[in-house]
């Protein structure tokens, strides 16, 4: 007997863990609409939980059996010794020997040991797992049957056998019929995997075979879940789980594709694909030759080959160091309250005016800036309005009323954009460019949640046994220009284009970096087509190049090269699917759906269609060009590292702002988490503007004096600093803000040599 375990669909290996709080009872599920996608997510979450529980129970049973077998093996040895000693006379009946043997080890256990010794049989973990599923039948029927009756599942194939089985169960449940009332022959079985069929039969009390309809029902749920994650099963009324074609521009609109492409400004899509591929081919083949020549000549001084015996492995020298936070330059400044900083920024861009009443023109009065400041600080610091009411001179009810009336995601986004644009207008801003361009980065920052919200997920690396969320932020020239909350289980690469495309500030980066978590099979292609240069950092560049470098010729043509492609690009596949790729890109540009949903569907390993394969193939070209540049250029690697360091520095400032409750979030809903996220970004933007203003005015002063050394020193100071900002204590907003005299600050700093200031 061979071991069979529950089959894992390949999509589970690449898909992030989906976990949700326990779904509501039947009454709660009735209040959920399929459009919310929560019903489908509940199905995925519950099935995963049942499978994990069944697998664990099966492993425990196997472990217990093995322990028992080890104990019985010693007794079996004593039985064998009966035949090697002189305990019995030659004419002793065999029944006497048997009785003696069974006295040492019962017949059943002795048969069990004999089977293992003679057949090398293994314990059937799958059978044990199915037996545990039988015990869970009451639970999954209560939690999942209503989902099956509520959601209309569909597939790309009209005669999909799984959909046939789904309809059979749905009709039975809607008719309030027990599955045991149906003959086994009436159950659709075309979808059943061959290695699972034998587990759907068992023996009744009389030893007769019977069909296990509970297992059949659970198998349908399990395969539905697999299909949803793989994209083979979809729900027409869902946002996340609808068919991929539903996310794209409809056929009628696409008939005007030339006009649509022109409106999006994606010049590459306007060119004939054959000509575009020809230029990429020339570029890639030339770079492969050039990179290998420079390595052979020793021109690439930061490329090292390490040999161990007959094996060799190359590596790159990576840059170290970066711009530090809380530079000693700011130690010479007087401490200012965070409320005064917000007032200082508001005087210059009136970001407080962005907070209009949620009822719009129906309400004429505006918010009190002092109360609004208290709300923003209360949200941003993770303190909450209740605690802010205790440590300030404004009561909770006043704070809560103002927050409910004026603070929402739309007004916060507008306020953040005003401050970001104000920072971009400072003279020093473009001095933060990297290699003459705005080079941005995006990364996620983990925050543990004290309350289990719908989007809180486990991440043992960061939260241990707790749950948390991720604040995914786009940072350009030290400025957090966009951010969003995602689950700790979600792949950050699905949000790279989303966060770039939905950046509404004047700060528009040309180059964008992420760490390895920001890479997938489509981001190079998508960002390239939209005019961005994608420049990620790789932890193991040797391994990446060994698996991901492609060329336009057969690998045999590169045999004499050290850096060589592993496969030939499939040009014909890209050409044949180029119009479909263009349709996807235009759909992304026109925001017919959330970009992260399209990217996640395109990135799913379980999707096997020609368009997705063609996009991956095009991505391989752009990725290969970048990998060659990454190997050949130390300045490029320095720029990437510098951009990522700025993102990490922002995370430190962000963590310092959200200091209350030890940084653990106490918000009860996903919406509250988003409000906190945007408020914290607004506070950090104001701090960065305050610091950048000091550096800008001091820079202009030094330029008038012509002191180049002072200027160089100033340009190396990061505006990400908070030691001189008072975020704690008792807040007294009623007294009004303390005016910040910027001229006095600059005069004081100008009297000191910059070198002395920087040295502290």
Secondary structure, DSSP 8 states (H G I E B T S, - for coil): ---------HHHHHS----------HHHHHT--GGGSHHHHHHHHHHHHHHHHHHHHHHHHHHHHHHHHHHHHHHHHHHHHTTTSSSS-TT--HHHHHHHHHHHS-HHHHHHHHHHHHH-----HHHHHHHHHHHTHHHHHHHHHHHHHH--EEESSTT-HHHHHHHHHHHHHHTT--GGGS-GGGS--TT--GGGGGGGEEE-TTS-EEE-HHHHHHHHHHHHHHHHHHTSEEETT-SSSS-GGGGS--HHHHTTHHHHHHHHT-HHHHS-HHHHHHHHHHHHHHHHHHHHHHHHHT--TTEEEEEETTEEEEEE--------SS-GGGGGS--EEHHHHHHHHHHHH-GGGG---TTGGG------HHHHHHHHHHHHTT--HHHHHHHBSS-HHHHHHHHHHH--HHHHHHHHHHHHHHHHTSTTGGGG-BTTB-EEEEEEEEEEESS--TT-EE-HHHHTTSEEEEEEEEEETTEEEEEEEEETTS-GGGGHHHHHHT--SS---SEEE--GGG--SSHHHHHHHTT-EE----S-HHHHHHHH-EESS-GGGGTT-SS--SEE--HHHHHHTHHHHHHHHHHHHHTSS-HHHHHHHHH-TT---HHHHHHHHHHHHHHHHHHHHHHH-HHHHHHHHHHHHHHHHHHHHHHHHT-GGGG-B--SSHHHHHHHHHHHHHHHHHHHHHHHHHHHHHHHHHHHHT-HHHHHHHHT--S---TTEE--S-B--TT------HHHHHHHHHTS-HHHHHT-
